[in-house]
Amino acid sequence: MRVGIFVEVVKAQFHTGISRYVKKLVETLVSQDHCDVTYYLYYQRQPGEQKLDWLSANKQVKHRPLWTPVNLLSEHPSVWWKYYLPLVMKLDGIDVFHGPNHSVPVSGTIPTVLTIHDIAYFYMKVHGEGLDRMLKRTTLENMNCATKIVAVSQSTANDIIREGAAADKTTVIYQGYEPNPGEMKECTSIMQRPVSSLTPYLLFIGTVQPRKNVEYLVDEFASVSSEIPHTLVIAGAPGDSQQTVEKKIADYGLSDRILLTGFISDEERHTLYKHADIFLYPSLYEGFGLVILEAMSYGVPVITGNNSSLPEAAGDAGIKVDIATQGALGEAILSLINEPQRKQALIEKGLTHCHSFGWEESAKQMMALYRQLCRC
């Protein structure tokens, strides 16, 4: 069986949400015992650009870097998805194709699997009005053309069905999480501040953008900061909320109590999780909320929202609050800090709960779907 997978996002210098998903899914598929499967990894290649060496030593992996004029995929996606890629796939004899990032070929007869992570841009401003409008249109087109649609949570499945996806071709396959690596090297400082000077601290990991609700997080921390000794660490790449958040921090006079790290390395991520007192994730909308499981795997109790897919990710191992209510998050923070027995119970629940979401099971279910479609 020949499985084609579009892995363009893996080329990113820094891996976040979707690129982590694609990387771990493919690595797990390749590591499993599917001796009859060859994986064709498709991505763009600019003139002079080197081929990815990722997984290239594995005999079941064939890299298919397609020479592409600069910006063809971003500026003329229809040329790529309707003509170029389908032609190459046909010549390669692909049995089933997986688009793990919201896009599949919209022409040809090869069965396709489309992964949808979330459709936040249907409900709120995410990338700007023009781009959000285009993403709505292309998402609907891709969902209509795909043979099967994989949603990463039941919440996302409900959303895409509400927006027009066929229920009978939509299935939920939870993504795995990256557990505490244990042996990874720790950082002694974050943004020139010794880690020891930050503790105890509350942790948020995510891009500083409106959807992540970081402004609310700062407001809630400010409301309780005089009652707790904690620092708030906001770890993630700057986004559209960065300037507003920075201004709020300055207005509250909390520049010495709130640290904005910018993008963090894997070592910094590991260090921050390992020493965090509580993980906070008051996002307005998530397709799944993988960071919740990552925090739990480090023995960090979680407070998150009761919206979108977050209750699925947290289960009964996290505290879920109404983030539309002023003071709800702050109250939950104080409650957890002042109730050590409850905090310990959540830590133990979290360590058990996170293990129910593994990449091995996710890849196993995905392979079963591939085989179903090509009848191999």
N, C-alpha and C positions, 0 to 999 in steps of 0.2 A: 504494500500500500504506500502510495506517495502522498504525503501531507504537506501542503504548502502553507507557510505561516508568514505573515507580514510583520517584520521585526524592526522597522525603521526607528522606532523610539529607543531601541537598545543602543543606538549610536550616540545618544545624548551623553555629554560629559558628566553630568550629574544625574543620578537616577532618583526619581520621585515616583509617586503613585502608580501610574499606568506603566511606566518603563520598568519599574520593579516587578509588576504583575507579569508582564511579557517575559522578562528575563527568568524569573523563577518558574513560571509555567513550562517554558521550553526546556530549561535545565532539568526539571523533574521528569517531564515526558521522556527525554533522552536517557535519563538514568534508569528508567523502568525497563522491564524485560519485554520489549516489543521488537523482536528480532526481524519481523517481516516488514517493518516500517522504515521508510527513508524520509527525513525531514528536509524540505527545501525551504531555506530561509531567504525571503525576498526583502530587498531594501535598495534604496537609491545609491548610486555611486557617481560622484562628480569626476570629471577629468582630473587625473593626478591623485585622486583620493585612494588611500589604501583600503584593501578589503578587510572586513572584520576578522579577527583571529579567534573570536569567541566560539568555542565548541568545535573548532575546525579540525581537531585531532580525532574526533569521533567519526567512524566510518559510516554511521547512519545519517550524518549531517552533510548536506550539500549547500554551500553558500551560493546564492544567486544575486550578486550585486549587479543591478541593471544600470548600464550607463544612461545617465539622464541629464538633459540640459539643465542648467542652474534654475532652481525654483519651479520646475515643471509641476511637481506634486502640489506645492502650495498655491501657485498662481493659476494652474490649469489642471485641477484634479480630475476633471472628466476625461481628459486625454489619457491619464494614467489608469484610472479605474474602468473605463469603458473599452479602451483599445489596447494600450501597451501591455499592461499586466495580464489581461485575459489571453492575449496571443501567446505570450511567453509561457504561461501556465499550460496552455494546450500543447505547445511544442514539448514541454517537459513531461507530459502525460500525468499531470496531477489528478489524483482521485478525489480529494476533498481539500478545500482551502479554508483557512481560519484567519479572519480579520479581528485581532484581539483588541483593537482600538477604534471601535465605532464605524469602520469602513470595510466594505467588501466590493469585489468587482460587480458592476451592475449590468454586465452583459456576459454572454457565454452560458454553457450548460453544466459546468462543473459545480457540484454541490458546495455550498458555503456555510460557514458558521460565523456568526457575528457576535462579538462580546460588547455589551453595553454596560459601562461602569456607573454612569449616572446621567441624568438629563436635567441638571440644575438650570441650564440655559433656557429651558422651557418655562421656568417659573421665576427667574430673577436675573438681574444683570450679572454676567460673569466675565465675558470677554469684550464687552462693548456692544452697542445696539446692532451695528451692521454685521459683525461676526456671529453674534448670537442668532440673528435671523437666518444667516446662511447655514449655521450648524443645525438649526431646527429643520430646515428644508432637506439638507443632506442626510440627516439622521432618519427622517421619515422615509426617504428614498431607499436608504440602505436596509432599513427594517423590512420594507416591502419586498426588496430583491433577495434578501438572505433566505437560505433554505431553513436554517434554524437560528434562533436568537438565544444567546446565553446572557442572563442577567446575574450580577454578582451578589444580589440579595433579593429577598421576596419584595421588599419595598420598591426596589428598582423595577422588578418585573411588573408590579402593580402600576407603576407610573407609565411604563412604556405601553402597556396594554391600554391604559386610559387614553394615551395619546395616539393610538391606532395600530399598534403591533398586534398581530394575530396571536391569540392566546394559545391556540393549538400548536404553534411552532416556537413558543417561548418556554424556556426551562431555566431553573435556578441552579447554578453551580457556584457555591461559595469559594472565594479565593482563599489560598492559604496565607499564613502570616510568617514573618521571619522571627523565629524564637530567639531568646537571649543566647548569643553565641558563647557566652561564658569566658572563653580564653582570649577574646579580642583585646588588643592593647587599649588601655584607657588614656584619656588626655588629662594632663595636670591642670590645664587652664582652658577657659572658654572666652574668646574675645579679650585676651590679656587679663582676664580675671581668674585667679586660682579657684578651682572648683570648691575648695574648702571654704572660701569666703562667701560662696553662694548659699551654702546649706544653712538651715533647711530651705528647700525651695519647692514651689509649685511649678509644674511643667506643662507647656503647650507646645506641640509640634505640628507645623502646617504653614502653608503660604499665608502671608499677611494680606489677605484679600477680604472683600465684604462677605463672601459666603462663609468664611470661617468664623465670622462674628468676633473678631479680636477686639474691636472697640468695646463691645459689651463685656468681654473678659477683663479689660483694663478697668472699666467702671466698677465691676463687681469686686475686683481685687482692692481697688482704692477704698471701697466702702468698708472693708474689714482689715485693711493693712495696719491700722493702729492697734488691733487686738491680737495680732499674730506676729511672730518674728521672721516670717518667711520672705524670701525673694520670689518674684515671679519671673520665670525664664520663658521667653517667647522665641522658639527656635524654628526658623523657617525662612525661605527666600522672601525678599521684599515684594509686595504686590500693590494693588490699587489702594489699599488701606494704610500703607506705610506712613505717609505724611500725617494723616489724621491721627493715627495711633501715637506717633512721636509727639504730636502737639498735645494730646490728652495726657501723656506721661509727664510732659513738662508743666502743663497747667496744674496737675495734681501735686507737683513737686516730688515725684517719685522716681526720678532718674537714677537714684542710687538703689532703688528697690526693684526696678523692672529692667531686665536685660533683654534687648533685641539682638539676637545673634547673627541674623542673616542666614544664608545657606550653611548647613552643617555637614561635615563629613560623616562617614559611617562610624569612625572612632568617636567623634563628638556625640553622635546620636546614642551610641552604646553607653558612653560615660554619663550623659544626661539622664537616660532612663535608669541607669543603675543606682544613682544617688537621689533620685526624685522622691519627695515625700508623698505627693498626690499628683495624678495626671488629670488635667482639665481639658475638655473638648466640647465647647458649647457651639459647635457648628450649626448653621442654619439648615444645611442640606448635605447629605452624604449618600453616595451610592452604596457604601458599606461601612467605612470607618476602621480601616485596618490598624491604625495606630493604637486604637483601644486595646486590641489583642496583643500588640507588641508591648505596650505598657504592662499589661497583666502578666506577661511572660517573665517580666523582671520583678514581679512581686510588688508592683505599684498599684494602689487602689485608684479607681477611676470615677470621676464625676463627669457626666455628659448630658446631652439633651434627650428629651423624650420624643424627638421628631425623626422623620424619614427612616433611614435604616439603622440609626444608632441604637435603638432598643434591641435589634437583632444581634448587633455586634457585642453589646454589653451583657445581654441576658440578665440573669439575676445576680451577676457578679459585680455590677457597677451601680452607682447611684445615678438616677435619671431625673432631671429637673425640667421644669417648664421655662425655657430660656426666653420666652416672651414676657416673663414676669420679672420686673425689677426686684433685685434682692434675692432671687431664688438661688442663684449660684453662690453668692456670698454666704447665705445661710447654710447651704450644704457644706461649704468649705469649713466654716466654724464648727458645725456639727461633727464632721469627721475628725477634725483635729482634736476636739474635746472628748471624743469617745474612742479611746484606744482599742477597746475590745471589738467594737464594730469595725474599726479599721482593719484589725487583724483578721476578722472573719471575711472581709471583702478580699484581702490579699490571698487567703487560702482558696476562696471560691474562684478568684481570677486565675490562679495557677492551674486549676482544674479545667475551667471553662475554655481557656485559650487553646488547649490541646484538642478540642473538638473541631478545630478549623486547621486542617493540615494540607500542605501542598501535595502529598502523596494521594490523598483521596480526591482532591480537586483534579489532578492530572488523570487519575483513573477514570473519573466520570467523563472528562473531556475526550479521552481515547474511546470510550464506549460510544460517545456521540459521533466521533469520526467514523467508526466502523459501521454504525447504524446507517449513516448517510451513503457510504460507498459500498455497503453490503459485502465487506471483505471479511 
